[in-house]
Amino acid sequence: MISILDERFPSAVAFGALGGPERRTDVVLLASGFEARNARWADSRRRYDASTGIRSLADLRAVLSLFEKARGRLYGFRFRDPFDHSTRSDGGLPLATDQLQGIGDGAATRFVPRKTYGSGETAYVREIRLVDAGSLRAALDGVMLATGSDVTLDESTGELVFAEPPAEGVAITAGFLFDVPVRFDTDRLEVSLTHFEAGDIPTIPLVEIKIA
């Protein structure tokens, strides 16, 4: 059974959505006054409320259509995060040298796309599974590759695939736009024309999901 639809949440609605990353941290206050903190999740998980992006009845109908197609919480789909959907730190169009994807070993040809937040020992490396194939740019030691021949995107696994193994010690970089895999976090949407005209739109919760 499929777990995610090859369909994107309505872009106009996503642009106005409210949300972002969530983490789960245990914090214990010690008798000394210091805190003991422990991260329960290795990765962040994004949550959104798409109701803030509804601007018209057409928007609402588009969301309802996707809700029915996704069978509520059953299937996931693509969501373009308005705040974080590019490998560029400024959110601009991607460049081939945006993000380090790995170091060649002369054998590996497949690499999971990733984006790094911050630098140093506490930098967070996020795996990206839904790359926009048309935006992909890649380079080896700064030399741009030909997308579609030198490097491709395996959309079934989300991996970058190189025609030849990058040589040992070569820096592999890439830039791309990407989506977040999400699902509806409810099996029920309550809508009303009266509420819509009054500006009272029901919540439309979305939550990030893991995909293989």
trRosetta pair geometry for C-beta under 8 A, 3 or more apart (Angstrom, degrees):
i j d omega theta_ij theta_ji phi_ij phi_ji
2 5 7.0 85 133 -78 134 51
2 75 6.6 26 105 -126 96 114
3 75 6.9 166 177 -135 28 65
3 76 6.0 18 142 18 73 108
3 209 7.7 -148 155 132 111 141
3 211 6.3 168 96 -119 127 95
4 75 6.4 140 -114 -177 25 81
4 76 3.8 -35 -107 75 85 102
4 77 6.3 166 -165 -76 79 29
4 78 7.7 83 173 -48 116 67
4 181 5.7 -52 -116 -145 146 114
4 209 7.5 -175 -82 79 111 130
4 211 5.7 -25 -20 -100 142 140
5 69 6.7 64 -102 133 165 111
5 70 6.3 -106 -7 -95 136 82
5 75 5.2 67 -31 148 97 129
5 76 6.9 -165 15 88 70 47
5 77 4.6 -14 57 -95 101 89
5 78 8.0 -109 86 -3 74 76
6 78 7.6 24 -155 -16 37 117
7 66 6.9 -170 125 -126 132 104
7 69 7.2 -2 51 115 165 145
7 77 5.1 -41 77 -144 83 116
7 78 6.6 -169 94 26 32 93
8 11 6.8 27 126 -60 124 83
8 14 7.9 -56 162 -27 97 151
8 77 6.8 161 -111 159 19 101
8 78 4.2 -47 -100 84 71 109
8 79 7.1 147 -158 -86 73 26
8 80 6.3 26 -166 -24 124 99
8 179 6.4 -119 -115 -114 103 151
9 13 6.8 -98 152 76 96 110
9 14 5.2 113 101 -66 110 116
9 50 7.0 -117 177 -109 138 149
9 63 7.8 26 -160 -111 88 79
9 66 6.5 115 -119 165 61 172
9 77 6.0 124 -51 108 77 119
9 78 6.8 -141 -1 93 74 54
9 79 4.6 19 14 -106 130 76
9 80 7.3 -147 58 16 92 71
9 182 7.2 -11 -35 61 134 123
9 206 7.3 -14 -89 -103 158 155
10 13 4.3 59 87 17 108 111
10 14 6.6 176 89 -16 53 88
10 59 6.4 165 121 -146 154 71
10 62 4.3 79 -74 126 144 135
10 63 6.2 -86 12 -65 128 70
10 66 7.1 -141 -25 -20 90 140
11 14 5.5 -56 -142 37 32 113
11 15 6.4 43 157 -32 65 100
11 80 6.1 10 -119 40 81 136
12 15 5.9 -45 -156 19 29 116
12 16 7.7 5 156 1 57 103
12 53 7.1 150 127 165 56 108
12 55 6.9 -89 152 27 113 121
12 59 6.0 -111 98 -105 116 107
13 16 6.5 -74 -164 44 36 95
13 17 6.8 58 143 -55 68 95
13 50 5.5 42 151 -179 110 108
13 53 3.9 109 -173 114 53 122
13 54 6.1 16 -126 -76 102 53
13 55 7.8 -152 -95 5 64 85
13 59 5.0 138 -74 -165 103 109
13 62 6.9 -167 -19 83 131 120
13 63 6.1 122 -105 -64 175 112
14 17 5.3 -32 -152 -9 41 123
14 50 6.8 -38 -92 -126 50 106
14 53 6.2 77 -21 -147 9 172
14 79 6.0 173 -121 -164 128 78
14 80 5.2 96 128 62 155 81
14 81 7.6 -103 176 -91 112 19
14 82 6.2 164 138 -46 79 95
15 53 6.1 129 61 -138 57 119
15 82 5.0 109 -137 -96 44 130
16 52 5.4 -141 141 119 92 77
16 53 3.1 147 68 -112 92 69
16 54 7.6 -126 82 7 133 31
16 55 6.9 121 -1 -44 159 103
16 82 7.6 87 -37 -38 18 161
17 48 4.7 16 163 -175 130 121
17 49 6.6 166 -163 77 81 43
17 50 4.7 -35 -107 -108 110 58
17 52 6.0 118 -133 62 29 97
17 53 4.6 -30 -55 -32 61 126
17 82 6.5 159 45 1 88 118
17 206 7.6 -23 -154 30 145 130
18 48 6.6 145 79 -159 44 68
18 49 4.8 -11 63 55 99 96
18 52 4.5 65 -18 19 104 150
19 46 6.4 85 146 177 115 87
19 47 5.3 -137 -150 103 116 53
19 48 3.2 -116 6 -104 161 59
19 49 6.0 155 -57 10 103 61
19 206 7.4 -69 -56 64 171 96
20 46 6.4 -88 168 -136 21 89
20 47 7.6 -11 56 55 36 64
20 48 7.8 96 -24 -84 34 74
20 83 6.5 -20 -99 55 98 153
20 84 8.0 89 -132 5 83 124
21 44 3.9 3 -166 164 117 142
21 45 7.1 119 -154 62 66 26
21 46 5.3 -49 -92 -88 52 75
22 44 6.3 139 60 -169 37 84
22 45 5.2 -38 63 72 95 78
22 46 6.8 150 8 -104 83 22
22 47 5.5 29 -20 2 131 109
23 39 6.9 -49 178 -140 117 98
23 41 5.9 -153 -152 59 66 119
23 44 5.3 -57 -72 -110 83 80
23 45 7.7 142 -85 22 38 74
24 39 7.4 102 83 -166 62 59
24 40 4.3 -58 111 62 108 113
24 41 4.6 91 38 -10 100 109
25 37 5.9 -1 177 -169 114 99
25 38 6.9 157 -160 78 66 40
25 39 5.5 -34 -105 -103 82 57
25 40 6.7 -165 -93 6 25 85
26 37 7.0 160 84 -153 57 48
26 38 4.6 -8 56 59 105 95
26 40 6.0 89 -21 -45 96 107
27 35 5.7 -18 -165 -169 92 122
27 36 7.5 151 -156 78 43 50
27 37 5.2 -6 -104 -104 73 83
28 35 6.8 143 73 -161 46 66
28 36 4.5 -14 60 59 102 99
28 37 7.7 -168 24 -73 68 40
29 33 7.6 -20 -172 -143 91 27
29 35 5.8 -37 -100 -102 54 76
30 33 6.9 -38 79 32 80 21
30 34 5.0 -5 46 68 123 75
30 35 6.7 -172 3 -97 89 20
30 36 6.0 86 -48 -19 108 98
39 42 7.2 100 127 -90 119 35
41 44 7.1 108 115 -92 130 27
41 45 6.8 -84 -170 -15 161 103
43 126 7.0 109 -143 -121 105 77
43 127 7.9 -53 -111 26 144 92
44 124 7.8 44 -14 173 109 151
44 126 7.6 -36 36 -104 101 118
45 207 7.1 13 160 -174 110 89
45 208 5.0 -162 -165 61 70 116
46 81 6.9 -67 -168 -95 161 131
46 180 5.7 -42 57 -164 147 154
46 182 7.3 -74 89 -88 104 111
46 207 7.5 162 93 -157 55 44
46 208 4.2 84 49 -35 80 128
47 185 7.5 1 -138 -27 97 155
47 205 7.2 -21 -170 -163 97 91
47 206 7.0 157 -159 86 50 59
47 207 5.3 -10 -109 -108 79 73
47 208 7.1 -97 -62 -1 47 84
48 79 7.0 -170 21 171 152 152
48 81 7.8 -151 -71 -113 135 80
48 182 7.1 -23 26 -132 116 159
48 205 7.5 148 84 -156 52 46
48 206 4.4 -8 61 59 98 107
48 207 7.8 -165 25 -72 68 35
49 52 6.0 71 104 -6 95 101
49 203 5.6 -61 -146 -151 111 89
49 204 6.4 115 -170 61 58 61
49 205 5.9 -27 -103 -95 70 59
49 206 7.6 -176 -83 19 23 79
50 53 5.3 -52 -170 32 66 115
50 54 7.4 84 137 -40 76 86
50 63 6.7 165 118 -119 135 136
50 204 4.1 -61 62 93 93 119
50 205 7.9 -168 12 -78 83 10
50 206 5.8 61 -27 -15 110 119
51 54 5.8 -33 -163 0 48 117
51 201 4.5 170 -173 115 103 112
51 202 6.3 -137 -110 94 139 37
51 203 5.2 -102 -16 -125 142 32
51 204 4.5 146 -54 9 77 90
52 201 7.9 174 -73 71 30 132
53 59 7.1 -149 123 -176 79 140
54 59 4.8 166 -139 108 63 129
54 60 5.5 49 -145 -70 123 83
54 63 7.3 -60 -91 -8 105 145
54 196 7.9 -94 141 -132 134 96
54 201 4.9 162 57 -135 141 161
54 204 7.6 116 -40 -3 117 139
55 59 5.5 98 42 -16 66 151
56 59 4.9 112 55 0 71 97
56 60 7.3 -135 102 0 45 86
57 60 5.4 -53 -150 38 40 113
57 61 6.2 41 152 -21 70 104
57 193 8.0 13 -108 -119 120 86
57 196 6.7 72 -88 162 82 156
58 61 5.8 -53 -145 37 31 111
58 62 6.4 35 153 -23 63 104
59 62 5.8 -57 -153 32 30 112
59 63 6.6 26 152 -16 65 105
60 63 5.8 -55 -152 36 33 110
60 64 6.3 34 151 -19 66 107
60 191 6.3 126 -179 -139 126 141
60 196 6.7 -54 -46 -112 162 136
60 201 7.6 -140 -94 -135 116 114
61 64 5.5 -52 -145 37 34 114
61 65 6.3 41 153 -25 65 103
62 65 5.7 -50 -151 31 31 115
62 66 6.7 26 153 -13 62 104
63 66 5.9 -57 -151 39 33 107
63 67 6.2 40 150 -26 66 106
63 189 7.7 170 127 -140 107 161
63 204 6.1 -39 -176 -137 146 153
64 67 5.4 -50 -146 32 33 118
64 68 6.6 32 156 -17 64 102
64 189 6.7 -153 -107 90 78 152
64 191 7.0 -53 -80 -14 124 156
65 68 6.0 -56 -154 35 29 107
65 69 6.4 25 151 -15 64 109
66 69 5.5 -56 -144 41 35 111
66 70 5.9 26 159 -12 70 111
66 77 6.7 -77 -171 12 118 173
67 70 6.0 -63 -143 45 24 104
67 72 6.6 31 -177 -87 83 45
67 184 6.0 64 -123 -64 83 156
67 189 5.6 -33 -151 -13 168 141
68 71 7.4 26 -180 -75 33 39
69 75 7.6 -72 127 63 70 136
70 73 7.8 45 137 -69 105 6
70 74 6.4 166 157 59 64 80
70 75 4.4 -136 -150 66 69 94
70 76 7.4 77 -144 -74 118 5
70 77 5.9 -84 -90 -27 126 120
70 183 6.8 169 176 -146 133 78
70 184 6.1 131 103 -1 140 111
71 74 3.7 -10 89 31 114 134
71 75 5.9 84 36 3 95 96
72 184 5.7 -108 -174 77 45 132
72 186 6.9 -98 -160 109 95 49
72 187 3.8 37 -171 -128 148 66
72 188 7.4 13 -122 -39 123 39
73 183 5.6 74 -153 147 59 123
73 184 5.5 -110 -82 80 56 83
73 185 6.8 59 -105 -122 107 23
73 186 6.9 179 -57 68 103 14
73 187 5.4 -61 -3 -71 103 83
74 183 7.8 -166 62 -154 23 129
75 183 6.8 176 104 -120 30 106
76 181 5.1 33 159 179 141 92
76 182 6.2 160 -154 86 93 24
76 183 4.4 -76 -97 -66 69 91
76 209 4.9 -115 -94 44 139 142
76 211 7.0 -133 68 -68 157 117
77 181 7.7 160 79 -148 18 60
77 182 6.7 -34 64 67 65 72
77 183 7.2 111 14 -98 72 52
78 130 5.6 174 -117 -179 103 151
78 179 3.9 18 -167 144 101 158
78 180 7.5 123 -160 61 55 40
78 181 6.8 -42 -99 -97 52 53
78 182 7.8 78 -159 25 12 83
79 179 5.9 136 58 -173 35 95
79 180 4.8 -38 68 65 96 91
79 181 7.6 134 18 -121 89 7
79 182 4.4 10 -6 15 134 129
79 206 6.2 120 -87 160 158 152
80 85 5.2 28 -166 -111 78 153
80 179 5.4 -60 -79 -110 60 86
80 180 7.7 158 -94 15 15 81
81 84 4.8 -19 109 60 134 72
81 85 5.0 172 60 -60 77 91
81 179 7.7 145 -4 -147 76 46
81 180 5.3 64 -38 -13 108 125
82 85 7.3 -14 -101 -13 13 122
83 91 7.8 -90 -176 -97 36 130
84 91 7.6 -99 -103 -98 37 95
85 91 7.5 52 48 -143 71 85
85 177 5.7 22 144 -162 91 84
85 178 5.9 -158 -163 63 64 58
85 179 7.0 15 -137 -88 107 42
86 91 5.2 117 39 -149 127 40
86 92 6.5 -169 133 64 161 30
86 93 7.2 -111 -140 -115 140 16
86 94 5.7 -157 -162 -62 94 87
86 175 7.8 13 -178 -174 84 91
86 176 7.7 -163 -144 101 56 36
86 177 5.4 -30 -97 -105 73 69
86 178 7.6 162 -87 19 26 77
87 94 5.0 60 42 -121 103 110
87 98 3.9 96 121 127 117 147
87 99 4.6 -105 -165 -15 121 120
87 115 5.5 -148 -119 -106 74 105
87 174 7.1 -165 -80 110 173 69
87 175 4.5 -150 65 -138 134 64
87 176 5.7 69 -17 41 121 55
87 177 7.9 -110 -4 -72 78 31
87 178 7.7 78 -46 -6 80 112
88 91 6.0 -87 90 19 101 8
88 92 4.5 -71 114 54 163 74
88 93 7.0 55 -16 70 147 22
88 94 5.8 -150 -29 -97 96 52
88 95 7.0 82 -81 8 104 87
88 98 5.7 -89 -73 -126 58 126
88 175 6.8 40 -50 -149 80 118
93 135 7.6 -141 -157 -150 78 108
93 177 8.0 -46 -136 -54 55 106
94 98 5.4 -65 -155 -29 83 150
94 135 5.7 91 29 160 126 105
94 136 7.8 -28 92 -119 146 23
94 137 5.7 176 117 27 102 112
94 174 8.0 3 170 151 131 62
94 175 3.0 167 174 150 100 103
94 176 5.1 23 -57 -42 178 14
94 177 6.2 -139 -19 -40 121 64
95 98 5.1 135 61 -50 74 88
95 137 6.2 -77 -177 89 24 147
95 175 4.6 107 62 -22 33 164
96 137 3.9 -102 -75 144 73 103
96 138 5.6 20 -146 109 94 2
96 139 3.9 93 145 -29 119 107
96 144 4.7 162 4 -112 173 90
96 145 7.3 159 -146 25 135 73
96 173 6.2 91 147 103 65 100
96 174 6.6 -41 -155 -125 54 37
96 175 5.6 -97 -73 14 18 104
97 139 5.6 -23 -70 40 73 143
97 142 6.1 19 -94 -116 125 67
97 173 4.8 30 -131 125 46 153
97 175 7.1 -2 41 -35 31 114
98 137 7.8 95 -1 74 108 108
98 173 6.7 154 47 173 48 104
98 174 6.8 -41 51 105 95 36
98 175 3.5 102 1 -93 127 98
98 176 7.9 -146 48 7 144 51
99 114 6.7 -154 150 92 133 65
99 115 5.5 -82 -114 -115 157 56
99 116 6.2 156 -147 14 101 89
99 173 6.3 154 76 -155 37 78
99 174 6.1 -35 64 66 88 65
99 175 6.6 132 12 -87 86 58
100 116 6.9 6 47 -6 90 138
100 171 6.3 -65 -127 -167 98 100
100 172 7.2 91 -164 75 60 59
100 173 5.7 -46 -97 -97 44 80
101 111 5.1 86 153 140 114 144
101 113 6.6 -48 -123 -123 116 48
101 114 6.2 142 -125 36 65 90
101 138 7.7 -29 6 -132 149 104
101 160 6.5 -5 -177 32 156 152
101 172 4.6 -72 67 112 99 100
101 173 6.2 156 2 -116 90 22
101 174 5.0 35 -40 11 134 108
102 108 7.7 -66 132 97 150 141
102 111 5.0 -140 8 -129 138 134
102 166 8.0 141 94 55 100 146
102 172 4.8 -1 63 51 74 124
103 169 6.4 -17 -179 -134 108 23
103 170 6.9 148 -163 69 61 41
103 171 6.3 -31 -107 -100 72 50
103 172 6.8 -164 -89 8 19 91
104 108 7.3 -159 -143 58 56 93
104 140 7.3 29 -38 -141 136 111
104 165 6.7 126 -158 157 105 76
104 166 3.0 -124 -96 112 127 99
104 167 5.2 70 115 70 146 32
104 168 5.8 -127 111 -91 88 18
104 169 6.5 -34 67 44 88 30
104 170 3.9 14 20 50 129 94
104 171 7.9 -84 -1 -30 89 12
104 172 6.0 117 -49 -43 82 108
105 108 5.5 59 42 8 106 102
105 165 7.5 -63 71 174 61 119
105 166 7.8 61 19 81 43 84
105 168 5.5 27 -151 -107 31 77
106 165 5.6 67 175 122 26 127
106 166 7.6 -86 -71 96 32 47
106 167 5.7 21 -88 -148 78 43
106 168 4.3 -22 -31 -44 108 88
107 165 5.3 -45 -143 -146 3 157
108 111 7.0 86 142 -64 120 83
108 165 6.0 114 61 -138 33 103
108 166 7.5 -23 78 39 80 89
109 161 6.0 33 141 -159 96 66
109 162 4.7 -134 -156 59 76 83
109 163 7.7 -144 -152 57 123 5
109 164 7.3 -145 -111 137 109 11
109 165 5.1 -86 -70 -86 81 69
109 166 8.0 146 -109 -1 50 72
110 154 7.4 -17 -128 9 110 138
110 157 7.8 -4 -163 101 132 145
110 159 4.6 14 -168 160 99 143
110 160 7.0 151 -154 77 48 53
110 161 5.5 -11 -100 -101 77 72
110 162 7.7 -148 -65 17 34 77
111 159 6.4 142 66 -165 31 90
111 160 4.8 -20 63 58 88 105
111 162 7.7 38 3 -17 104 105
111 172 6.4 160 -29 121 171 152
112 127 5.3 -17 146 -141 126 108
112 128 7.8 153 159 50 80 57
112 129 7.8 -25 -161 -88 100 67
112 158 7.0 34 -139 107 77 99
112 159 5.7 -58 -88 -108 51 81
112 160 7.7 179 -95 14 5 84
113 127 7.2 105 81 -164 57 60
113 128 4.3 -58 106 67 105 103
113 129 7.7 177 55 -74 101 24
113 131 5.2 91 9 -60 169 129
113 158 6.8 -103 22 157 105 89
113 159 7.4 179 -16 -132 78 33
113 160 5.8 107 -64 -31 84 105
113 174 6.6 -90 -125 88 93 143
113 176 6.6 -42 -150 41 145 142
113 178 7.4 177 121 -87 142 139
114 125 5.4 10 175 -178 134 94
114 126 6.2 154 -159 79 77 46
114 127 5.4 -43 -99 -102 89 46
114 128 6.0 174 -99 6 27 88
115 125 7.7 160 81 -155 35 52
115 126 5.1 -19 62 62 84 102
115 128 5.8 66 -10 -41 98 122
115 178 7.9 -138 -32 25 130 146
116 119 7.7 69 141 -88 120 57
116 123 5.4 11 -175 168 106 122
116 124 7.1 157 -156 82 56 45
116 125 5.1 -22 -101 -101 81 71
116 126 7.5 179 -86 18 29 74
117 123 6.6 164 79 -164 48 71
117 124 4.6 -9 56 60 104 97
117 125 7.9 -163 20 -74 70 27
117 126 6.7 46 -12 -12 106 112
118 122 6.3 -48 127 100 147 82
118 123 4.4 -163 92 -113 88 66
118 124 6.2 67 32 13 112 77
119 123 5.2 11 -119 -76 14 121
120 123 5.8 143 57 -31 48 94
128 131 6.0 83 128 -66 114 84
128 158 7.4 -156 115 174 59 120
128 176 7.6 165 115 79 152 121
128 178 4.8 -55 -169 -139 128 166
129 158 4.1 -39 -158 -137 61 169
129 181 6.3 -24 77 -18 122 124
129 211 5.4 165 137 68 158 105
130 158 6.6 -56 -64 -117 35 119
130 178 5.6 119 88 -170 70 85
130 179 4.2 -62 117 64 130 88
130 180 7.0 -159 45 -71 132 8
130 181 5.7 149 -31 -51 132 85
130 211 7.9 67 -51 46 98 141
131 135 7.6 -138 173 63 83 97
131 136 6.2 55 156 -78 128 105
131 153 5.6 -134 82 -134 127 143
131 158 6.5 130 6 -157 94 78
131 160 8.0 48 2 -67 167 84
131 176 4.8 -2 -154 144 106 151
131 177 7.6 115 -164 79 61 46
131 178 5.1 -46 -106 -100 47 95
132 135 4.4 44 93 15 108 115
132 136 7.5 -169 90 -39 59 75
132 176 6.2 172 51 175 75 94
132 177 4.1 -9 31 81 134 95
132 178 6.1 -142 -8 -84 81 35
132 179 6.9 99 -57 -21 88 89
133 136 5.9 -33 -160 -10 40 119
133 153 4.5 -144 -115 51 92 141
133 155 6.4 -46 -60 -75 131 110
135 175 7.7 -91 147 123 92 76
135 176 4.9 117 102 -152 100 63
135 177 4.1 55 51 16 172 95
136 147 5.3 144 94 -129 98 135
136 151 7.3 -135 145 114 125 111
136 153 5.6 -171 -51 -43 159 120
136 160 7.7 164 -153 -111 133 100
136 174 6.8 -24 -160 -169 82 113
136 175 7.7 148 -153 83 38 52
136 176 4.7 -1 -98 -98 60 113
137 144 6.9 -38 -175 -141 96 106
137 147 6.6 -77 -101 -51 43 128
137 174 6.5 156 86 -158 53 62
137 175 4.7 -6 60 57 104 94
137 176 6.9 -177 24 -67 66 66
138 144 7.4 123 86 -151 41 60
138 145 4.9 -21 88 42 91 119
138 147 6.9 123 18 -83 93 87
138 150 7.5 -153 78 105 114 107
138 151 4.5 -26 50 62 146 168
138 160 6.6 130 -89 -158 147 136
138 172 7.3 -11 -169 -173 106 82
138 173 6.9 161 -154 91 59 51
138 174 4.3 -18 -102 -102 81 91
138 175 7.8 -169 -74 22 43 59
139 142 5.6 -1 151 -152 135 12
139 143 5.7 157 -163 69 92 33
139 144 4.8 -48 -95 -92 98 45
139 145 6.1 -174 -98 -7 36 82
139 172 7.9 162 84 -155 49 42
139 173 5.1 -11 60 64 92 98
139 174 7.4 177 19 -79 65 47
140 143 5.5 -27 66 58 73 93
140 145 6.5 69 -7 -53 93 111
140 166 5.5 -170 -121 -128 123 109
140 167 7.8 91 180 25 135 86
140 170 5.1 4 -171 165 100 129
140 171 7.2 145 -161 75 48 53
140 172 6.2 -16 -106 -102 71 63
140 173 7.9 178 -84 25 25 75
141 170 5.2 -82 -37 -152 103 86
141 171 5.4 108 -85 43 55 86
142 171 7.7 38 -27 74 70 115
142 173 7.5 35 -76 28 44 135
145 150 3.7 -136 -175 102 106 140
145 151 4.8 74 112 -2 143 113
145 162 7.8 -76 -149 -127 166 93
146 149 4.7 -3 102 51 117 105
146 150 4.5 110 49 2 73 107
146 151 7.6 154 77 24 45 74
147 150 7.3 -50 -68 53 24 86
147 151 5.9 -44 -111 74 56 87
147 152 7.2 113 -170 -94 64 49
148 151 8.0 22 7 73 28 50
148 152 6.1 69 -115 -93 25 90
149 152 7.8 90 -28 -53 11 97
149 163 6.4 -11 154 -45 55 147
150 162 6.9 -17 159 -148 66 74
150 163 5.5 -98 -141 14 33 117
150 164 7.8 -45 -149 22 73 90
151 160 6.1 -8 -171 -175 111 98
151 161 6.9 151 -157 79 59 47
151 162 5.3 -24 -101 -101 81 65
151 163 7.1 -106 -65 -10 38 82
151 174 7.9 -149 154 -103 158 118
152 160 7.8 153 80 -158 36 53
152 161 5.1 -23 65 64 84 101
152 163 7.8 80 -4 -56 96 82
153 158 7.6 -22 -174 -153 96 32
153 159 7.5 164 -154 85 57 37
153 160 6.4 -37 -101 -103 64 54
153 161 7.2 153 -109 16 14 89
154 157 4.8 11 109 41 118 97
154 158 7.1 -32 84 26 77 16
154 159 4.9 4 46 57 113 84
154 160 7.9 -156 12 -80 84 6
154 161 5.1 78 -32 -27 104 126
155 158 7.1 38 -146 -76 32 45
157 212 7.9 -60 -134 126 67 77
158 211 7.7 114 -29 99 143 112
160 174 6.3 -128 -94 -67 156 163
162 165 6.6 115 91 -102 123 25
162 166 6.0 4 122 -36 177 85
162 172 8.0 -94 -56 -129 141 130
166 170 4.7 -132 170 74 104 127
166 172 5.4 -108 -53 -74 173 112
167 170 4.8 87 64 -22 78 125
180 208 5.6 -70 171 -109 114 103
181 208 6.5 83 79 -157 64 71
181 209 5.2 -82 123 63 102 83
181 210 7.6 101 81 -121 131 6
181 211 5.0 -161 -119 -13 179 123
182 206 4.5 32 164 173 138 108
182 207 6.2 152 -153 76 88 27
182 208 5.4 -56 -95 -94 78 43
182 209 6.3 135 -127 3 24 87
183 206 7.1 166 81 -151 27 71
183 207 6.4 -25 58 61 75 78
183 209 5.3 47 -8 -33 104 133
184 187 7.6 126 110 -78 118 37
184 189 8.0 -70 -158 -56 143 107
184 204 7.6 -69 -130 -175 96 74
184 205 7.0 92 -168 83 61 67
184 206 6.3 -53 -105 -100 40 66
185 205 4.0 -67 58 118 110 112
185 206 6.2 168 -7 -117 96 11
185 207 4.3 79 -70 -11 121 112
186 189 6.8 119 100 -66 124 64
186 203 7.9 114 -24 102 151 97
186 205 5.6 99 -19 48 105 106
189 202 6.6 143 -168 91 69 135
189 204 6.8 22 -121 -107 112 83
190 202 4.8 149 73 -91 82 165
191 195 7.4 -146 -168 59 45 122
191 196 7.2 25 -172 -51 89 112
191 202 6.2 -116 -83 19 53 123
192 195 3.9 80 71 8 106 106
192 196 6.6 -170 90 -13 54 82
192 202 7.9 97 10 -30 86 111
193 196 5.5 -51 -145 34 34 115
193 197 6.4 31 158 -17 66 104
194 197 6.2 -58 -151 36 28 106
194 198 6.5 16 153 -9 62 113
195 198 5.7 -67 -149 45 32 106
195 200 4.2 -87 -166 82 88 98
195 201 6.9 140 134 -85 105 31
195 202 7.1 47 125 -37 154 82
196 199 7.8 49 178 -65 29 18
196 200 7.5 -93 -65 61 21 59
196 201 6.4 53 -109 -90 66 79
201 204 7.8 -36 147 -18 108 104
